[in-house]
Amino acid sequence: MNRRHVFGWAAAIALFGLAAGTHAQEAPPIRIGMSMPQTGGLAGGGKASLLGIEIWRDDVNAKGGLLGRKVELVVYDDKSSASETPALYAKLLDVDKVDLLFAPYATVPTAPIMPLVKQRGLLLMGNFSFQVNSKVHHDMWFNNAPWGPADSWARGFLMLGQKAGGKTMALLSADQEFAQNLATTARDVAKKLDIPIVFDQAYPPSTAEFSSIIRALNAAKPDIIFVASYPPDSAAILKAVNEIGVGDNVKIFGGAMVGLQFAAVMQNLGSLLNGVVNYNTWLPEPSMNFDGTKEFFEKYTKRAVEAKVDPLGFYLAPYGYAMGQMIEEAVNATKSLDQKALAKFIRENTHKTIVGSITYAEDGEWKESSTLEAQFRGIKDKDIEQFRSPGKQVILFPDRLKTGDLVSPFEAARK
């Protein structure tokens, strides 16, 4: 072998060694694990939430990732079932060995994993569950949902009804954990506000026909009707109300009806929504435009069509993104993935996100509620695009985000 060939082979070997060394030095990705309902009753919300998180992942990776490492999501379908999540989160930790955890969407799938994360001393970013930490008391839990103090959800609605002249209340709730948590707080708030409850009924989650229940409710002649329901029953309840009506004495109707935030349900119900006052989290009203909000929804709208998920995405998607923003801020500030250090930073600081500023209370819920109570107005049938415009869901509460006043009584508002 001549000298030229020797030098050639040497150069090739050196180049190969350099490339191999560079590859070996590439840091592994930071892996964030979660389950997310992609099938089952919670799938509509789960898919939108996941898309919001994926948009954050892509944005942070475009900036170079975290700690010089790309962010990777490890996601399993929990099928909207509480029985699935404990095993999935054990797998994420023990088999996949993820660095950080995000909770699944909703209360029912999240509650069973709370003892696990507390026992192992792990940070968990919550995802729109309600009061899952009230008994566990895990000090490394942080909910991305804007509920705030437990009673703020019902308080905003009932105070609006009382201000409109309401003196008595009816409570209609699904017989499952999420709705019953809300019903409990509604009873407590009603007592504090001196509003007698003249009708209080929990119905089985399988209930599909509500005509007899609405007739019984009407017979009690309440001034305020607070409903805590899940998507299928929310639609069925409004259809029964449309057929039967409620008394002219009813000042306000709605409160905690899950489903009326999702594009498919809103499009299906159309004008049946008019007059309803219901909770929400983000709406295209002037008071809700924060730094980065517009840019997020431009990306979401395009990708939602491709992914065939909720085309509006107001309710969950921006909060999935905000969850990522808080982790990004904490990792960059602490320059580590140490769970206790990250939790300490999140607990002790105010975080600016695309859904506004977030400061946490001791229980891992927002210190100040940003849960909206908004009234549907001027809604037409079969027109999804109308919901992108301001004025279709007027924010009545909280005062700092308010964009209008309650139209009352409910029957007049419906028309």
C-alpha positions in Angstrom: 0.0 0.0 0.0 1.5 3.3 -1.0 1.8 6.4 1.1 -1.2 8.2 -0.5 -3.5 5.2 0.3 -2.2 5.1 3.9 -2.9 8.8 4.4 -6.3 8.3 2.8 -7.3 5.5 5.1 -6.0 7.5 8.1 -8.1 10.5 7.1 -11.1 8.4 6.6 -10.7 6.7 10.0 -10.1 10.1 11.7 -13.3 11.5 10.1 -15.3 8.4 11.1 -14.0 8.7 14.6 -14.9 12.4 14.8 -18.4 11.7 13.5 -18.9 8.9 15.9 -17.6 11.0 18.8 -20.0 13.9 17.8 -22.9 11.4 17.7 -21.9 9.9 21.0 -21.9 13.4 22.6 -25.4 14.3 21.4 -27.5 14.5 24.6 -30.5 12.3 24.8 -33.9 14.0 24.5 -35.8 15.2 27.6 -38.8 12.8 27.7 -42.1 14.0 29.0 -44.6 11.2 29.7 -48.3 11.2 29.9 -51.5 9.3 29.1 -54.1 11.2 27.1 -57.6 10.0 26.2 -57.6 9.4 22.5 -60.6 7.1 22.5 -63.7 7.0 24.8 -65.9 9.7 26.1 -63.0 12.2 26.9 -61.2 11.8 23.5 -62.5 15.0 22.0 -60.9 17.0 24.8 -57.8 14.8 25.1 -56.9 15.2 21.4 -57.2 19.0 21.6 -55.1 19.1 24.8 -52.4 16.9 23.3 -52.2 19.1 20.1 -51.7 22.1 22.3 -48.8 20.3 24.1 -47.4 19.2 20.7 -47.3 22.8 19.4 -45.4 23.8 22.5 -42.9 20.9 22.0 -42.3 22.0 18.4 -41.9 25.6 19.4 -39.4 24.8 22.2 -37.4 22.5 20.0 -37.2 25.1 17.3 -35.5 27.3 19.9 -33.0 24.5 20.7 -34.9 22.5 23.3 -34.3 22.5 27.0 -30.8 22.4 28.5 -29.6 21.9 25.0 -31.7 18.7 24.6 -34.7 18.2 22.4 -38.1 17.6 24.0 -39.8 14.3 23.2 -43.4 13.3 24.3 -44.2 9.7 25.3 -48.0 9.4 25.1 -50.3 6.5 25.7 -54.1 6.3 25.2 -55.8 5.8 28.5 -59.2 5.2 26.7 -60.8 7.8 29.0 -60.7 5.2 31.8 -59.6 5.6 35.4 -58.6 1.9 35.5 -56.0 2.4 32.8 -53.9 5.3 34.2 -52.1 3.7 37.2 -50.5 1.0 35.1 -49.7 3.5 32.3 -47.9 5.9 34.6 -46.0 3.1 36.3 -44.9 2.0 32.8 -43.8 5.6 31.9 -41.7 5.7 35.1 -40.3 2.2 35.3 -40.0 1.1 31.7 -39.9 4.3 29.6 -38.0 6.1 32.4 -39.4 9.5 31.4 -37.9 12.7 32.9 -41.1 14.5 33.7 -44.9 13.8 33.9 -48.0 15.6 32.6 -51.3 14.4 33.9 -54.0 13.1 31.6 -57.0 15.3 30.7 -59.8 15.3 33.2 -60.6 14.4 36.8 -61.6 10.8 36.5 -58.3 9.5 34.8 -56.1 11.7 37.0 -57.4 10.9 40.5 -56.0 7.3 40.6 -52.4 8.4 39.8 -52.2 11.0 42.6 -51.0 8.5 45.3 -48.3 7.2 43.0 -46.7 10.5 42.2 -46.9 11.6 45.8 -45.3 8.3 47.0 -42.4 8.7 44.6 -42.0 12.4 45.2 -42.6 13.5 41.6 -43.7 16.7 40.0 -47.0 16.4 38.2 -48.4 19.1 35.9 -52.2 18.7 36.2 -54.5 18.9 33.2 -58.0 20.2 33.8 -59.0 18.0 36.7 -61.0 19.3 39.6 -60.0 18.9 43.3 -58.0 15.7 42.8 -55.4 17.0 45.3 -57.9 18.0 48.0 -57.3 14.7 50.0 -53.9 13.7 48.8 -52.2 17.0 49.5 -49.2 16.5 47.2 -47.0 19.6 47.3 -45.5 18.9 43.8 -48.8 19.1 42.0 -49.7 22.1 39.7 -53.0 22.2 37.8 -53.0 24.0 34.5 -56.7 24.7 34.7 -57.9 28.2 35.9 -60.3 27.0 38.5 -58.6 28.7 41.5 -60.2 28.3 44.9 -62.7 25.4 45.0 -65.7 27.5 45.5 -65.0 30.2 42.9 -66.6 28.2 40.1 -70.0 28.1 41.7 -69.6 31.4 43.5 -69.3 33.4 40.2 -72.5 31.8 38.8 -74.6 32.1 41.9 -73.6 35.7 42.6 -74.7 36.6 39.0 -78.0 34.9 39.7 -78.4 36.6 43.1 -77.6 40.0 41.6 -80.3 39.5 39.0 -82.9 38.9 41.7 -82.6 35.2 42.2 -83.6 34.0 45.7 -83.9 30.2 45.4 -81.9 27.6 43.6 -82.2 24.2 41.8 -79.2 21.9 41.5 -79.1 19.2 38.9 -75.9 17.0 38.7 -74.5 13.9 37.2 -73.8 11.1 39.7 -70.1 10.9 39.1 -67.0 12.4 40.8 -66.4 15.5 38.8 -70.0 16.7 38.8 -70.5 15.7 42.5 -67.4 17.7 43.5 -69.0 20.7 41.8 -72.4 20.0 43.4 -70.8 19.9 46.8 -69.2 23.3 46.4 -72.4 24.7 44.9 -74.3 23.7 48.0 -71.7 25.3 50.3 -71.7 28.5 48.3 -75.5 28.6 48.3 -75.5 28.3 52.1 -73.0 31.1 52.5 -75.0 33.4 50.1 -78.3 32.4 51.9 -79.8 30.9 48.8 -82.2 28.1 49.7 -82.0 25.0 47.5 -85.5 23.9 46.5 -84.6 21.1 44.1 -81.5 18.9 44.4 -81.2 15.8 42.2 -78.3 13.6 41.0 -79.0 11.5 37.9 -77.2 8.4 36.7 -74.5 9.1 34.0 -76.4 6.8 31.6 -79.5 9.1 31.6 -80.5 10.0 28.1 -83.9 11.5 28.5 -84.5 14.5 30.8 -88.1 15.6 30.2 -89.4 14.2 33.5 -86.5 15.7 35.4 -87.0 19.2 33.9 -90.8 19.0 34.7 -90.0 18.1 38.3 -87.4 20.9 38.5 -90.0 23.4 37.1 -92.5 22.4 39.7 -90.1 23.6 42.4 -90.1 27.1 40.8 -86.4 28.0 41.4 -84.9 31.3 40.4 -81.4 30.0 39.7 -80.7 26.6 38.0 -77.2 25.3 38.4 -76.3 22.2 36.3 -73.2 20.1 36.6 -73.2 17.7 33.6 -71.0 15.8 31.1 -71.2 16.3 27.3 -73.9 13.8 26.4 -76.2 14.8 29.2 -75.5 18.6 28.6 -76.9 18.3 25.1 -79.9 16.2 26.2 -80.7 18.6 29.1 -80.8 21.6 26.7 -83.0 19.7 24.2 -85.4 19.0 27.0 -85.3 22.6 28.2 -86.1 23.7 24.6 -89.1 21.4 24.4 -90.5 22.1 27.8 -89.1 25.4 28.8 -88.4 26.7 32.3 -90.4 29.3 34.2 -90.2 33.0 33.6 -89.0 33.3 37.2 -85.6 31.7 36.3 -83.0 34.4 36.2 -80.0 32.3 35.1 -79.5 28.8 33.8 -76.3 26.7 33.3 -73.1 27.0 35.4 -71.1 23.8 35.0 -72.2 22.1 31.8 -69.2 20.2 30.3 -69.4 19.9 26.5 -70.7 23.4 25.7 -67.0 24.4 25.2 -66.4 21.9 22.4 -66.9 22.8 18.7 -68.8 19.7 17.7 -71.3 20.1 20.6 -71.7 23.8 20.0 -72.3 23.4 16.3 -74.8 20.6 16.9 -76.8 22.6 19.5 -76.7 25.9 17.7 -79.5 28.3 18.8 -80.4 26.0 21.7 -77.4 27.6 23.5 -78.8 31.1 23.5 -79.2 32.5 27.0 -77.2 29.8 28.7 -74.6 31.1 31.2 -71.8 28.5 31.5 -68.2 28.2 32.6 -65.4 28.4 30.1 -61.6 29.0 30.1 -60.6 31.0 27.1 -62.9 32.9 24.7 -62.2 35.2 21.7 -63.1 38.3 23.7 -60.9 41.4 23.9 -60.0 40.8 27.5 -58.4 37.4 26.7 -55.7 38.4 24.3 -52.3 37.8 26.0 -48.8 37.6 24.7 -48.6 34.8 22.2 -52.3 33.9 22.2 -52.9 35.0 18.6 -49.8 33.2 17.3 -50.8 30.0 19.1 -54.3 29.9 17.6 -52.9 30.6 14.1 -50.8 27.4 14.5 -53.6 25.4 16.2 -56.3 26.2 13.6 -54.1 25.0 10.8 -53.0 21.8 12.6 -56.4 21.0 14.0 -57.8 20.6 10.4 -54.9 18.2 9.6 -55.3 16.3 12.8 -59.1 16.3 12.7 -59.6 17.6 16.2 -61.7 20.4 17.7 -61.4 23.2 15.1 -61.8 25.9 17.8 -59.7 24.5 20.6 -60.5 27.4 23.0 -61.2 25.3 26.1 -58.2 23.0 26.4 -55.5 23.5 23.8 -54.0 26.8 25.0 -53.7 25.4 28.5 -51.8 22.4 27.2 -49.4 24.9 25.7 -49.2 26.9 28.9 -48.4 23.8 30.9 -45.3 23.4 28.6 -44.4 27.0 29.0 -44.3 26.7 32.8 -42.0 23.6 32.6 -39.8 25.5 30.1 -39.5 28.5 32.4 -38.7 26.3 35.4 -36.1 24.2 33.6 -34.4 27.3 32.2 -34.4 29.1 35.5 -33.1 26.1 37.6 -31.0 24.7 34.8 -31.9 21.2 35.9 -34.5 18.5 35.8 -34.5 18.1 39.6 -38.1 17.5 40.5 -38.0 19.3 43.8 -36.2 22.3 42.4 -38.7 22.6 39.5 -41.6 22.3 41.9 -40.1 25.0 44.2 -39.7 27.4 41.3 -43.2 26.8 40.0 -44.7 27.3 43.5 -42.8 30.5 44.3 -43.1 32.4 41.0 -45.7 34.0 38.8 -45.7 32.6 35.3 -46.6 34.5 32.1 -48.3 32.3 29.6 -50.5 32.5 26.6 -53.6 32.2 28.9 -52.4 35.0 31.2 -50.4 35.1 34.4 -50.5 32.1 36.7 -49.6 32.1 40.4 -50.2 29.0 42.5 -51.7 28.5 45.9 -50.5 25.9 48.4 -52.8 23.2 47.1 -51.4 23.5 43.5 -54.5 25.3 42.2 -54.4 28.9 40.8 -54.3 31.4 43.6 -56.8 33.6 41.7 -59.6 32.1 39.6 -59.8 32.8 36.0 -62.7 30.6 35.4 -65.1 32.4 33.1 -68.9 32.6 33.3 -70.1 33.6 29.8 -73.5 33.9 28.2 -74.3 32.6 24.7 -75.9 35.3 22.6 -77.2 35.5 19.0 -76.2 32.0 18.2 -77.4 30.6 14.8 -77.7 27.0 13.8 -75.0 25.1 11.9 -72.4 27.8 11.9 -69.1 26.9 13.6 -67.3 30.0 12.4 -69.5 32.4 14.4 -67.9 31.2 17.6 -64.6 32.8 16.5 -66.1 36.2 16.8 -66.4 38.3 20.0 -69.9 38.9 21.3 -71.1 35.3 20.9 -70.0 34.3 24.4 -70.0 37.4 26.5 -67.9 37.2 29.6 -69.8 38.1 32.8 -67.3 37.0 35.4 -64.7 37.5 36.8 -64.9 41.3 36.8 -61.3 41.9 35.5 -62.1 39.9 32.3 -65.8 41.0 32.0 -67.0 42.1 28.5 -70.7 42.5 29.2 -73.7 42.2 31.6 -76.1 39.4 32.2 -79.3 39.3 30.0 -82.0 38.1 32.3 -84.5 36.3 32.8 -83.4 33.2 31.0 -86.4 32.7 28.9 -86.0 36.3 27.6 -82.3 35.7 27.0 -83.1 32.6 24.9 -85.1 34.7 22.5 
